[in-house]
Amino acid sequence: MNEKVLEVKKLRTNFYSNNKCNKVLNGISFETFAGQTLCIVGESGCGKSVTASSIMQLLPDLGRIESGEIIFHDNGKSIRLDKMSRNGREINSIRGKRIAMVFQDPMTALNPVYKIGNQIAENLLQHTTMTKKEAHDKAVQLLREMDIPNPRKRAEEYPHQFSGGMRQRAMIAMAMSCEPKLLIADEPTTALDVTIQAQIFLLMDKLKKEHGTSIMMITHDMGVVAEMADTVIVMYMGYIVERGTAKEIFSNPSHPYTRALLASIPVVGKGKNQDLQPIRGVTADPYNRPKGCQFAPRCDYCTPVCEKMIPSEVNLYGTHCVSCFHRHVEVQK
């Protein structure tokens, strides 16, 4: 059994605005393991990025963890991240060192007025005992490992002088500079062409294998999930509706939402005339949610019980679990 790196238990995170409460995360639970990639998938607004922000204690002022536990296992210690102050010394000693994050848009995550090499070196200077020269040399080495050409020259350049793919690789270099135990990647290949996406995936897979890093990948793209995932969590409006290994999810998707996601993407080898099925309807107003299953208003299998009650999670087989009253309709025997 692989080493457990992160445990999230019954996490509830709310956002407060104009005297209204948006219950973004509704008691979600999951785990990550060393040397494995967990993909969290779902539409925009399902709570993927808020999950990452809750773990990293990077929630905006209007966000608050209401209940639950976030436990980080490191060197034999179990550390309660949810109990730490957002800007306290404890969480700052972990962020960037033991847990690192690659953000969706590197152009906004990178400081435009600082050289790339200096930004990578800054993380090393904060979390290690390296000298400035040692940190700069390490930054150049990391850029070289990210397959960035002329790394010593590039280290002296600014973010706007890098292409989108190179900026993302520089972000990964910064995230991996202290060899973190957990890497959180929030939509790391958005707006990149497929060739650069493939390079980023290969790079992350290489880092996982060489360093035993646990990767938590956040995405809305089921193609990315098929490429990267060991295990998969499907989220909808702050709930986990299905979970399992990548093989279990793709070979036997058992929640109507999961099946709808898969039906909406093209399949390689089936040509350009594929009959893709968009998911009908739109997500509900988060301030006026359905009483029962959150997917009920968009579901072809909805019955009165779905509109009244939220289904409990049921194990189908192996690690494959689903929260649906009509899962038997979806399971392929």
Stockholm file with secondary structure:
# STOCKHOLM 1.0

chainA/1-333         MNEKVLEVKKLRTNFYSNNKCNKVLNGISFETFAGQTLCIVGESGCGKSVTASSIMQLLPDLGRIESGEIIFHDNGKSIRLDKMSRNGREINSIRGKRIAMVFQDPMTALNPVYKIGNQIAENLLQHTTMTKKEAHDKAVQLLREMDIPNPRKRAEEYPHQFSGGMRQRAMIAMAMSCEPKLLIADEPTTALDVTIQAQIFLLMDKLKKEHGTSIMMITHDMGVVAEMADTVIVMYMGYIVERGTAKEIFSNPSHPYTRALLASIPVVGKGKNQDLQPIRGVTADPYNRPKGCQFAPRCDYCTPVCEKMIPSEVNLYGTHCVSCFHRHVEVQK
#=GR chainA/1-333 SS CCCEEEEEEEEEEEEEETTEEEEEEEEEEEEEETTCEEEEECCTTSSHHHHHHHHHTCCCTTEEEEEEEEEEEETTEEEEGGGSCTTSHHHHHHBTTTEEEECSCHHHHSCTTSCHHHHHHHHHHHHSCCCHHHHHHHHHHHHHHTTCSSHHHHTTSCGGGSCHHHHHHHHHHHHHTTCCSEEEEESTTTTCCHHHHHHHHHHHHHHHHHHCCEEEEEESCHHHHHHHCSEEEEEETTEEEEEEEHHHHHHSCCSHHHHHHHHTSCCTTSCTTCCCCCCCSCCCCTTSCCSSCTTGGGCTTCCHHHHHCCCCCEEEETTEEECCTTHHHHCCC
#=GC SS_cons         CCCEEEEEEEEEEEEEETTEEEEEEEEEEEEEETTCEEEEECCTTSSHHHHHHHHHTCCCTTEEEEEEEEEEEETTEEEEGGGSCTTSHHHHHHBTTTEEEECSCHHHHSCTTSCHHHHHHHHHHHHSCCCHHHHHHHHHHHHHHTTCSSHHHHTTSCGGGSCHHHHHHHHHHHHHTTCCSEEEEESTTTTCCHHHHHHHHHHHHHHHHHHCCEEEEEESCHHHHHHHCSEEEEEETTEEEEEEEHHHHHHSCCSHHHHHHHHTSCCTTSCTTCCCCCCCSCCCCTTSCCSSCTTGGGCTTCCHHHHHCCCCCEEEETTEEECCTTHHHHCCC
//
